[in-house]
Amino acid sequence: MTASGTWQVHALAHDNAIKAIETQLKPVLGDKNVSWDLSQIASMDHIGAQYFWNAWGKVRPAQLTLAPAQEEFFKRIEETGTLEMPASRANRLTPVMKLGMAILLFFEHLKGFIALVGQVTQDTAHFIRHPLRGPWREISANIYHAGFQALGITALVGFLIGVVLSYLSAQQLRAFGGDIYLVNLLGMSVIRELGPLLAAILVAGRSGSSITAQLGVMRVTEELDAMLVMGISHGFRLIMPKVLALAISMPLLVIWTDTAALIGGMVAAKTELNLSARYFIQKLPDAVPLANYMIGLGKGVVFGILIALISCHFGLRIKANTESLGRGTTTAVVTAITVVILADAVFAIVFNGVGYR
């Protein structure tokens, strides 16, 4: 078998070039008695030599004629041999190491979170002592973005949840003749639990991610470093206004969400049980003791502070790259929602005997 012509990558890349070569080589592949003469090839590069080497089964034929320049290609290919990736050894300690790293990471986050809480407390005390020099503009801007702009989504979700809860409860109460207790069930569940929890989850997903992304972008664009150079405190100008803004706006959003959910429940009660809006409004103060309103508002304050602190914590830990920005924002939202649910469980345990007359 004699080969000639150009065996370089640009020639082999032409249309149907490889297919035509394979058609001619197919009858002799695997035959060890075939003699090969490559000395007539005008030019060859490493790609052409590798093609012959693969066609020979990665073994030099017994009868092979090469030009001196070609001999260098095949010597390098033979010396290189077959590259194999080293087999990874199974480490029995890997699960233990992963668990240890997770525990260390948790305590690292806990340490940073406690330090952030201390910094915010110190900045708040300074703000109380010197209110005229406080970041009023930043606080009002954060109240507008985190509170006012969230009115639409919280009202919509609250109204729909009220409709669904009232509709499903009416189906069950009707079977037992307990139609009049729909106000008790809806009022207690919305005002004490669902209203604060829904508002907190929506704010964590909407405003919490915005806070983390804002601080992360400031880290990427080196604005945080510029503030330090200018002597501007991150905590006093960035963190504390967001914490105070959410602490103020969250109770108001809880009231707004409760109202929307109760209106939705009132509409569903009128449709399913023919309970008038007048009866619903008159029955509500007797069905829900005042302590439940206070618990709901207290949850709003605590949830708002937790969401702001967690979002700021992860926002300040973002590194100067876009991958860290996306990962930090996702982690902040998931962590904030999880902590809010845990805090709600703590409220349920602590105030177990409160608000039931």
JOWOVEN-V256673 format. One record per backbone hydrogen bond with DSSP energy under -1.0 kcal/mol. NH is the residue of the N-H (numbers start at 1). CO is the residue of the C=O. Records with the same first field share a line. If there is no record, write none. Layout:
NH->CO / CO
This chain:
3->37
7->43
12->8
13->9
14->11
17->14
20->16
21->17
22->18
23->19
24->20
25->21
26->22
28->25
29->25
31->28
34->31
36->63
37->1
38->65
41->38
42->5
43->5
45->7
49->45
50->46
51->47
52->48
53->49
54->50
55->51
56->52
57->54
58->53
65->36
71->67
74->70
75->71
76->72
77->73
78->74
79->75
80->76
81->77
94->91
97->93
98->94
99->95
100->96
101->97
102->98
103->99
104->100
105->101
106->102
107->103
108->104
109->105
110->106
111->107
112->108
113->109
114->110
115->111
116->112
117->113
118->114
119->115
120->116
121->117
122->118
123->119
124->120
125->121
126->122
127->123
128->124
129->125
130->126
134->131
136->134
139->135
140->136
141->137
142->138
143->139
144->140
145->141
146->142
147->143
148->143
149->144
150->147
151->148
154->150
155->151
156->152
157->153
158->154
159->155
160->156
161->157
162->158
163->159
164->160
165->161
166->162
167->163
168->164
169->165
170->166
171->167
172->168
173->169
174->170
178->173
181->178
182->179
185->181
186->182
187->183
188->184
189->185
190->186
191->187
192->188
193->189
194->189
195->190
197->193
198->194
199->195
200->196
201->197
202->198
203->199
204->200
205->201
206->202
207->203
208->203
210->206
211->207
212->208
213->209
214->210
215->211
216->212
217->213
218->214
219->215
220->216
221->217
223->218
224->218
226->222
227->223
228->224
229->225
230->226
231->228
232->227
237->233
238->234
239->234
240->235
243->239
244->240
245->241
246->242
247->243
248->244
249->245
250->246
253->249
254->250
255->251
256->252
257->253
258->254
259->255
260->256
261->257
262->258
263->259
264->260
265->261
266->262
267->263
268->264
269->265
270->266
271->267
272->268
273->269
275->269
280->276
281->277
282->278
283->279
284->280
287->283
288->284
292->289
294->290
295->291
296->292
297->293
298->294
299->295
300->296
301->297
302->298
303->299
304->300
305->301
306->302
307->303
308->304
309->305
310->306
311->307
312->308
313->309
314->310
315->311
316->312
321->319
325->321
326->322
327->323
328->324
329->325
330->326
331->327
332->328
333->329
334->330
335->331
336->332
337->333
338->334
339->335
340->336
341->337
342->338
343->339
344->340
345->341
346->342
347->343
348->344
349->345
350->346
351->347
352->349
354->351
